């Protein structure tokens, strides 16, 4: 049976166990997880937070990460502005990006989810409100959710992956992990 680890990746942590970049070292998964043989099933941007699924089975790892299997990923996105129904409709139909049309997403405005404090906090502009969206996608393009919200006129300020398929970060504080 394959082993699964669910990890709530904090902001500013690489989604890998080593940092190959020259210069000032950046925090990696190794600072949080000591489980030999486990590897990330997909990536999460350095400046994004939330669920990472790690596993010790290469075939399962590929199945989780491969967009062909259309495993749903749900994100909570704090965006600049107050998205209109037209913007949400565009996200629901699919958005044209430089690398093509995205698959349709489930997109809804939600109340402030009252999450953990982020360090550093997002930039706040007194003259521009912000709001929260829940977006569910079945692809995994580079910085896809950020590019989608920007394409409809509402740039992402904070992005948290809440779930991948059946797995969620519910009950996991940033930097914590548990077996799945």
C-alpha positions as CSV (number, residue, x, y, z in Angstrom):
1,X,0.0,0.0,0.0
2,X,1.3,3.5,-0.9
3,X,2.1,6.0,1.8
4,X,0.7,9.6,1.6
5,X,1.8,12.7,3.5
6,X,-0.3,15.8,3.6
7,X,1.7,19.0,4.2
8,X,0.5,22.5,4.7
9,X,3.3,24.4,3.0
10,X,3.9,27.9,4.4
11,X,4.5,30.9,2.3
12,X,8.2,31.2,1.2
13,X,9.1,27.5,1.2
14,X,10.2,25.7,-1.9
15,X,8.1,22.6,-2.9
16,X,11.2,20.4,-3.0
17,X,13.7,19.0,-0.6
18,X,16.8,20.9,-1.9
19,X,17.5,24.4,-3.2
20,X,19.8,24.3,-6.3
21,X,19.9,28.1,-6.6
22,X,23.2,29.8,-5.8
23,X,23.2,32.5,-3.1
24,X,21.1,32.8,0.0
25,X,19.5,29.4,0.7
26,X,15.7,29.3,0.8
27,X,13.6,27.1,3.1
28,X,12.7,23.7,1.6
29,X,10.5,20.7,2.5
30,X,13.5,19.2,4.3
31,X,13.1,21.8,7.1
32,X,9.7,20.4,7.8
33,X,9.5,16.7,6.7
34,X,11.8,13.9,7.7
35,X,10.4,11.0,5.8
36,X,12.9,9.2,3.5
37,X,11.4,8.0,0.2
38,X,8.6,10.5,0.0
39,X,8.4,13.0,-2.8
40,X,6.0,15.7,-3.8
41,X,3.2,14.9,-6.2
42,X,3.2,18.2,-8.0
43,X,4.5,21.6,-7.1
44,X,3.2,24.7,-5.3
45,X,4.8,28.1,-5.9
46,X,7.3,29.6,-3.5
47,X,4.8,32.4,-2.8
48,X,1.7,30.2,-2.5
49,X,0.6,28.3,0.6
50,X,-1.4,25.2,1.4
51,X,-1.7,21.5,0.6
52,X,1.1,19.5,-0.8
53,X,0.6,15.8,-1.3
54,X,3.8,13.7,-1.0
55,X,4.0,9.9,-1.6
56,X,6.4,7.0,-1.7
57,X,5.0,5.4,-4.9
58,X,6.1,6.8,-8.2
59,X,3.1,5.7,-10.1
60,X,0.7,7.2,-7.6
61,X,2.8,10.4,-7.6
62,X,2.5,10.7,-11.4
63,X,-1.2,10.0,-11.3
64,X,-1.8,12.8,-8.7
65,X,0.3,15.3,-10.6
66,X,-0.7,14.5,-14.2
67,X,-3.4,16.8,-15.6
68,X,-4.7,13.9,-17.8
69,X,-6.3,12.4,-14.8
70,X,-8.2,15.7,-14.0
71,X,-7.8,15.5,-10.3
72,X,-9.5,18.5,-8.8
73,X,-7.5,21.1,-6.9
74,X,-9.3,23.7,-4.9
75,X,-7.7,27.0,-4.1
76,X,-8.7,29.9,-1.9
77,X,-7.6,33.1,-3.6
78,X,-7.5,36.6,-2.0
79,X,-7.9,38.9,-5.0
80,X,-7.6,42.7,-5.5
81,X,-11.0,44.2,-6.1
82,X,-14.5,42.7,-6.0
83,X,-15.0,40.2,-8.9
84,X,-18.1,40.7,-11.0
85,X,-20.4,38.0,-12.2
86,X,-18.9,38.5,-15.6
87,X,-15.4,37.8,-14.3
88,X,-16.7,34.7,-12.4
89,X,-18.5,33.6,-15.6
90,X,-15.3,33.9,-17.6
91,X,-13.4,31.7,-15.0
92,X,-16.2,29.2,-15.2
93,X,-16.1,29.0,-19.0
94,X,-12.2,29.0,-19.2
95,X,-9.8,31.8,-19.7
96,X,-7.5,32.5,-22.6
97,X,-3.9,32.6,-21.4
98,X,-0.7,32.9,-23.4
99,X,-0.4,29.1,-23.4
100,X,-4.0,28.5,-24.5
101,X,-7.5,28.3,-23.1
102,X,-7.9,26.9,-19.6
103,X,-10.4,24.2,-18.8
104,X,-13.5,25.6,-17.1
105,X,-13.2,26.2,-13.3
106,X,-15.7,26.2,-10.5
107,X,-15.4,29.8,-9.2
108,X,-17.4,31.4,-6.4
109,X,-17.0,34.4,-4.1
110,X,-16.7,33.4,-0.5
111,X,-16.6,35.2,2.9
112,X,-13.2,35.8,4.4
113,X,-12.1,32.3,5.5
114,X,-10.3,33.6,8.6
115,X,-7.1,31.7,8.0
116,X,-3.8,31.9,9.8
117,X,-1.6,35.0,9.7
118,X,0.8,35.1,6.8
119,X,4.3,36.4,7.3
120,X,4.9,38.7,5.5
121,X,1.3,39.9,5.2
122,X,-0.1,40.8,1.8
123,X,0.1,44.3,0.6
124,X,-3.0,46.3,1.4
125,X,-4.2,49.4,-0.5
126,X,-6.6,51.6,1.4
127,X,-8.4,52.6,-1.8
128,X,-8.8,49.1,-3.3
129,X,-10.9,46.5,-1.6
130,X,-10.0,42.8,-1.6
131,X,-12.1,39.7,-1.6
132,X,-11.9,35.9,-1.6
133,X,-12.6,33.4,-4.3
134,X,-12.8,29.6,-4.2
135,X,-11.5,28.2,-7.5
136,X,-11.5,24.5,-8.4
137,X,-9.4,23.5,-11.4
138,X,-8.4,20.2,-13.1
139,X,-5.2,21.4,-14.7
140,X,-1.8,22.3,-13.2
141,X,-0.2,24.9,-15.4
142,X,2.5,27.1,-14.1
143,X,1.0,29.8,-11.8
144,X,-2.4,29.0,-13.4
145,X,-4.8,30.4,-10.8
146,X,-2.8,33.6,-10.5
147,X,-2.8,34.0,-14.3
148,X,-6.5,33.3,-14.5
149,X,-7.6,35.8,-11.9
150,X,-5.3,38.4,-13.5
151,X,-6.7,37.7,-16.9
152,X,-10.2,38.6,-15.7
153,X,-9.0,41.8,-14.0
154,X,-8.6,40.7,-10.4
155,X,-4.9,39.9,-9.5
156,X,-4.3,37.4,-6.7
157,X,-2.8,38.7,-3.5
158,X,-2.7,35.5,-1.6
159,X,-3.1,31.9,-2.8
160,X,-3.8,28.8,-0.7
161,X,-4.3,25.4,-2.1
162,X,-7.0,23.9,0.1
163,X,-7.5,20.4,-1.4
164,X,-6.2,18.0,-4.0
165,X,-8.8,15.3,-4.9
166,X,-10.0,13.8,-1.6
167,X,-7.2,15.3,0.5
168,X,-7.4,18.7,2.4
169,X,-5.4,20.8,4.8
170,X,-8.3,21.0,7.2
171,X,-6.9,20.9,10.7
172,X,-3.2,21.4,9.6
173,X,-1.5,24.5,10.6
174,X,1.2,25.9,8.3
175,X,4.4,23.7,8.5
176,X,2.4,20.7,9.9
177,X,2.0,17.4,8.2
178,X,0.2,14.1,8.7
179,X,-0.1,10.8,7.0
180,X,-3.0,10.7,4.5
